[in-house]
Amino acid sequence: MRALFLIPGESSRQLQAFPAVAAVAGQLKAEVQVACPAGSAGVWALHPGVSRTIPFAFEGAALADWANLLGSVREPDFQLCINRASGRQVDLMLSMSHIPTRIAAAGFSATERVGATRGEGWLNQADWEAYLQPIGVTLNADAFRLPLAKADLEAARAELPSGDGPLLLLAPQGGSSDWPTARWQELPGLIRQRLAGLRTLSGGAGTGTPRQQAARLASADVVLSSDPVSTELALLLGLPLVALGRDPASLPARQGVQGLGPANQLPALEPAAVLQALGFS
């Protein structure tokens, strides 16, 4: 069968859908295509269960854009659509698509409606579980691990700092609401006072392609991140992670993973709290 996912939103939201897409592809033996904003489409090259990505600007799309999307989704003869978009235009498009099973939180095009309010817990599970229940697909988001190509991993390892000490990858988001740049810069020195062999690497947003960024993250022993994309990749890779500005309730209940500091108070976060979260109290 063929399945279509319509997913608006930035790259971090796309990454949160990875376990759900893998569950549909695996359990239904489905060929999956994903329609998402062009700026977020690159991350889907990481997913082995996605055969095609359709770049689409959900916000501000003109009638001609929706007509082109309709043409794209009618030709492959989809049997299933999981729709995370909303609005009259997407409903009109889907109602003319002849896709027999259309799952959404609302809208007249939906053949199955799910609760608009997500459940509690990790976003990858809580945001997606209800969308898979109508088609009998079970979701264990915490069991999903992102596979990476051997060549990408080898290329990333070739660029690592020399030494055999543990590698801490720092992934700041940047901007005035982030933990201050001076704090990020002084942290490695504070840790080396306790662990002389520490190696550090910067790998936040904008540092290479999604494949390069994922491989760089996979080479780390622990990740400290305020960058949403790096945080989501670290979770999908199963890495030890301290996510700055992330509500702990939105993270998996997994050893080695924790959220630290309210997002709107990161500039005031003390280094001692970060050191303690990293295990250097």
C-alpha positions in Angstrom: 0.0 0.0 0.0 1.0 3.6 -0.3 0.7 6.1 2.6 0.9 9.9 2.6 1.8 12.1 5.6 1.0 15.8 5.5 3.2 17.4 8.2 3.5 21.2 8.5 6.2 22.7 10.7 9.9 23.1 11.2 12.6 20.4 11.0 12.3 19.5 14.7 8.6 18.7 14.2 9.4 16.5 11.2 11.9 14.6 13.3 9.3 13.9 16.0 7.3 12.1 13.3 10.0 9.6 12.4 8.9 6.8 14.7 5.3 7.0 13.6 6.3 7.0 9.9 8.6 4.0 10.6 5.7 2.2 12.3 3.4 2.7 9.3 6.0 1.7 6.8 7.0 -1.4 8.8 3.7 -2.7 10.1 1.6 -2.0 7.0 4.4 -2.7 4.5 3.7 0.7 3.1 5.5 2.9 0.7 5.5 6.3 2.4 5.7 9.8 1.0 5.8 12.9 3.1 4.6 16.4 2.2 6.3 19.1 4.3 7.7 22.6 4.0 10.7 22.9 1.7 13.0 24.1 4.4 12.3 21.0 6.5 12.3 18.5 3.7 16.1 17.7 4.0 15.7 15.8 7.3 13.6 13.1 5.6 16.6 11.9 3.6 17.6 10.3 6.9 14.5 8.1 7.1 14.8 4.7 5.4 11.1 4.3 5.2 10.3 7.3 3.1 10.4 7.0 -0.6 9.7 10.6 -1.6 9.4 14.0 0.0 7.0 16.6 -1.5 8.0 20.2 -0.6 4.9 22.2 0.1 4.4 25.6 1.8 1.3 24.9 3.9 1.3 28.5 5.2 0.2 31.0 2.5 -0.2 28.4 -0.3 -2.2 29.7 -3.3 -4.9 27.8 -5.1 -2.5 26.8 -7.8 -0.2 25.3 -5.2 -3.0 23.2 -3.8 -3.9 22.1 -7.3 -0.3 21.0 -7.9 -0.3 19.1 -4.6 -3.5 17.4 -5.6 -1.9 16.2 -8.8 1.1 14.9 -6.9 -1.0 12.9 -4.5 -3.6 11.5 -7.0 -1.1 10.0 -9.4 0.5 7.4 -7.0 -2.9 6.0 -5.8 -2.5 6.4 -2.1 -4.7 4.2 0.2 -3.9 6.2 3.4 -3.3 9.8 4.4 -2.4 11.0 7.9 -2.9 14.7 7.9 -1.5 17.1 10.4 -2.4 20.2 8.5 -5.7 22.0 8.9 -7.9 24.4 7.0 -10.5 24.5 4.2 -8.0 24.2 1.4 -6.4 21.0 2.6 -9.8 19.6 3.2 -10.9 20.4 -0.4 -7.7 18.9 -1.8 -8.0 15.7 0.2 -11.7 15.3 -0.6 -10.9 15.3 -4.3 -7.9 12.9 -3.9 -9.9 9.7 -3.7 -7.7 8.5 -0.8 -10.0 6.1 1.0 -8.6 6.5 4.5 -7.9 10.0 5.7 -7.0 10.5 9.4 -6.9 14.0 10.9 -7.8 15.8 14.1 -10.6 17.8 12.4 -11.9 18.8 8.9 -14.7 17.6 6.6 -12.2 15.5 4.5 -11.4 13.2 7.4 -12.8 9.7 7.3 -11.3 9.1 10.8 -11.0 11.8 13.4 -8.6 11.7 16.4 -8.5 13.7 19.6 -7.2 17.2 19.0 -5.5 17.2 22.4 -2.3 15.2 22.6 -1.6 12.7 25.4 1.0 13.2 28.1 4.6 12.3 27.7 7.3 12.3 25.0 6.1 14.3 22.0 7.1 11.5 19.5 4.7 9.2 21.3 2.0 11.5 22.6 1.6 13.6 19.4 1.3 10.6 17.1 -0.1 7.5 18.9 -3.8 8.5 18.3 -3.2 9.0 14.5 -2.1 5.4 14.2 -4.7 3.7 16.3 -7.5 3.8 13.7 -5.4 1.7 11.3 -4.3 -0.8 13.9 -0.6 0.4 14.0 1.1 0.3 17.4 3.7 2.9 18.3 6.7 2.5 20.6 8.5 5.7 19.8 11.2 5.1 22.3 12.3 1.9 20.5 13.0 3.7 17.2 16.6 4.3 16.4 17.8 6.3 13.5 20.1 4.3 11.2 23.1 6.1 9.7 25.3 5.2 6.7 28.7 3.9 7.5 30.4 6.4 5.2 28.7 9.3 7.0 29.9 8.0 10.4 33.4 7.5 9.2 33.6 11.0 7.7 32.3 12.4 11.0 34.8 10.5 13.1 37.7 11.7 10.9 36.9 15.3 12.0 36.8 14.6 15.7 39.3 16.2 18.1 42.2 14.0 18.8 42.5 12.0 22.0 40.6 9.1 23.6 38.7 11.0 26.3 34.9 11.3 26.3 33.4 13.6 23.6 30.9 16.3 24.7 29.0 17.8 21.7 27.7 21.3 22.3 24.7 22.3 20.2 23.6 25.8 21.0 20.6 27.3 19.3 21.9 30.9 19.5 20.1 34.1 20.0 19.2 36.3 23.0 16.9 33.6 24.6 19.6 30.9 24.6 22.1 30.1 27.3 24.7 32.9 26.8 27.6 32.3 24.4 30.1 33.0 27.2 28.6 30.2 29.2 28.9 27.7 26.4 32.6 28.8 25.9 33.6 28.5 29.6 31.8 25.1 30.2 34.5 22.8 28.7 37.2 24.4 30.9 35.0 23.9 34.0 34.5 20.2 33.1 38.2 19.7 32.4 39.0 20.7 35.9 37.2 17.5 36.9 37.9 15.4 33.7 41.2 16.4 32.1 40.7 14.2 29.0 37.4 15.8 27.9 37.0 16.5 24.2 34.4 18.9 22.9 32.8 19.6 19.5 30.3 22.2 18.4 27.5 20.8 16.3 24.4 22.9 16.5 22.0 24.2 13.9 23.5 25.1 10.5 26.6 23.0 10.8 26.3 20.8 7.6 23.6 18.8 6.0 21.2 16.7 8.2 23.2 13.6 7.4 26.4 15.3 8.5 24.9 16.7 11.6 23.3 13.3 12.6 26.7 11.5 12.1 28.5 14.2 14.1 26.0 13.8 16.9 26.3 10.0 16.8 30.0 10.3 17.4 29.5 12.0 20.8 29.4 10.3 24.2 27.0 13.0 25.5 25.1 15.9 24.0 24.3 19.3 25.6 21.8 21.0 23.4 19.4 24.0 23.2 19.0 23.6 19.5 15.7 21.8 18.8 16.9 19.9 15.7 20.0 18.6 17.5 17.9 17.6 20.5 15.5 15.6 18.4 18.4 13.9 16.5 20.1 13.0 19.7 16.9 11.4 21.0 16.4 9.4 17.8 20.0 8.2 18.0 19.6 7.1 21.6 22.3 9.4 23.0 22.8 10.6 26.5 21.4 14.1 26.4 20.9 17.3 28.5 18.3 19.4 26.6 18.4 23.0 27.8 15.0 24.8 27.8 13.1 21.5 27.3 10.3 20.5 29.6 11.3 17.1 31.1 7.7 15.8 30.6 8.1 16.2 26.8 11.2 13.9 26.8 11.3 10.1 26.9 11.6 8.5 30.4 15.0 7.2 29.5 18.2 6.9 31.6 20.7 9.6 30.5 18.1 12.0 29.1 16.9 15.1 30.9 15.6 18.5 30.4 17.0 21.5 32.2 15.8 25.0 32.7 12.6 26.7 31.5 13.0 27.9 27.9 12.3 31.5 28.8 14.9 31.6 31.6 18.0 30.1 29.9 20.1 33.3 30.1 19.9 33.1 33.9 20.9 29.4 34.1 24.0 28.9 36.2 26.9 26.7 35.0 26.7 24.7 38.2 23.3 23.4 37.3 24.5 22.3 33.9 27.6 20.6 35.4 25.3 18.8 37.8 23.0 17.6 35.0 26.1 16.4 33.1 27.2 14.4 36.1 29.9 16.8 37.3 28.4 18.2 40.5 
